[in-house]
Amino acid sequence: MSANAPETTGLRERKKLLTRRALMEAATDLFERKGFRATSLEDIAAVVEISPRTLTRYFGSKEGVILGYEDDNNAALLRELAARPATESPLEALRAATLAVIDGSSGEDGERYLRVQRLIMANPPLLARSLERITEQGHTLAGVLAARMGVDPEADMYPRLAVGVVGAAVQTAKEQWLRGRDEPAEKLTGLIREALDLLMSWPAPPAKADAAHRL
């Protein structure tokens, strides 16, 4: 292997990331201007000057292009959750990690987040696929929480329940935000924070001995 192989690999990966981001931005613009149903994979690929076949290798489907933003947010959520102090309860850790990701969206990123959420909530095919992704990603998050708690995620319901109620809180905040017209991204952030704060009165997980007795 040549000495510059790592540098070449790094350049290739950066190019892939730039192409991926360009496709997501193109899809957002086209869905807003033409509508989701009227926009084809070919339309999106043409903006970035790649073939539709190459696009499907990145995302698999038209829905997958714009849902790439949610995939990125979930990856960030996993990183934030892994970094939370072990002294925090599962719910506290998940709440803090969620808010860290939301608060990290500011300026141009915050505006894009607003646009993407409006598109998802306004288009049933996108919303359905988004909810499927949330379910899939929830299993991963529950596994991380279970590891923090030292419990079996298949036997103990608490990690899955914690992920479920936090996800429901975020979704409820999005629906509340969409009831208003032209609300800024900051309004959505505030509603998500409010919804998550309401969850903090939720009971702590039972002691391991109690959980074992239940099972």
Secondary structure as the mmCIF struct_conf table of DSSP 4:
data_model
#
loop_
_struct_conf.conf_type_id
_struct_conf.id
_struct_conf.beg_label_comp_id
_struct_conf.beg_label_asym_id
_struct_conf.beg_label_seq_id
_struct_conf.end_label_comp_id
_struct_conf.end_label_asym_id
_struct_conf.end_label_seq_id
TURN_TY1_P TURN_TY1_P1 ALA A 3 ASN A 4
HELX_RH_AL_P HELX_RH_AL_P1 ALA A 5 LYS A 34
TURN_TY1_P TURN_TY1_P2 PHE A 36 ALA A 38
HELX_RH_AL_P HELX_RH_AL_P2 LEU A 41 VAL A 48
TURN_TY1_P TURN_TY1_P3 GLU A 49 GLU A 49
HELX_RH_AL_P HELX_RH_AL_P3 PRO A 52 PHE A 59
BEND BEND1 GLY A 60 SER A 61
HELX_RH_AL_P HELX_RH_AL_P4 LYS A 62 ILE A 66
TURN_TY1_P TURN_TY1_P4 LEU A 67 LEU A 67
HELX_RH_AL_P HELX_RH_AL_P5 GLY A 68 ALA A 82
TURN_TY1_P TURN_TY1_P5 ALA A 83 ALA A 83
BEND BEND2 ARG A 84 ARG A 84
TURN_TY1_P TURN_TY1_P6 ALA A 86 THR A 87
BEND BEND3 GLU A 88 GLU A 88
HELX_RH_AL_P HELX_RH_AL_P6 PRO A 90 ASP A 103
TURN_TY1_P TURN_TY1_P7 GLY A 104 GLY A 104
HELX_RH_AL_P HELX_RH_AL_P7 GLY A 107 ALA A 122
HELX_RH_AL_P HELX_RH_AL_P8 PRO A 124 MET A 149
TURN_TY1_P TURN_TY1_P8 GLY A 150 GLY A 150
BEND BEND4 VAL A 151 VAL A 151
TURN_TY1_P TURN_TY1_P9 PRO A 153 ALA A 155
BEND BEND5 MET A 157 MET A 157
HELX_RH_AL_P HELX_RH_AL_P9 TYR A 158 LEU A 178
TURN_TY1_P TURN_TY1_P10 ARG A 179 ARG A 179
BEND BEND6 GLY A 180 ASP A 182
HELX_RH_AL_P HELX_RH_AL_P10 ALA A 185 LEU A 198
HELX_RH_3T_P HELX_RH_3T_P1 LEU A 199 SER A 201
BEND BEND7 TRP A 202 TRP A 202
HELX_LH_PP_P HELX_LH_PP_P1 PRO A 203 ALA A 207
HELX_RH_AL_P HELX_RH_AL_P11 LYS A 208 ARG A 214
#
